[in-house]
């Protein structure tokens, strides 16, 4: 496995997190907002997975010659979070389809304009 020097992985997490946050804030397109949320979510996954790794650790299977074990809990939690993330994304995209059918657009400023005109 490749070892990254120092805390470069944490900087990558911060950059991904801020990129996802910027996409959510700056974009008016609802699909792009969902993509931004997914980028943000993946950065959190990466953060938890990197915290679960122990240098020199092995799988938590009792065997002779191993003293350091990696904690499997962060990996299990991330597997559950991935499933929830896929379900949330599919629900969000389904809502965007319904919004598009109702308003004829997926741009939030145009939707707000139609609401204020009505």
Order of alpha helices (4+ residues) and beta strands (2+ residues): alpha-alpha-alpha-alpha
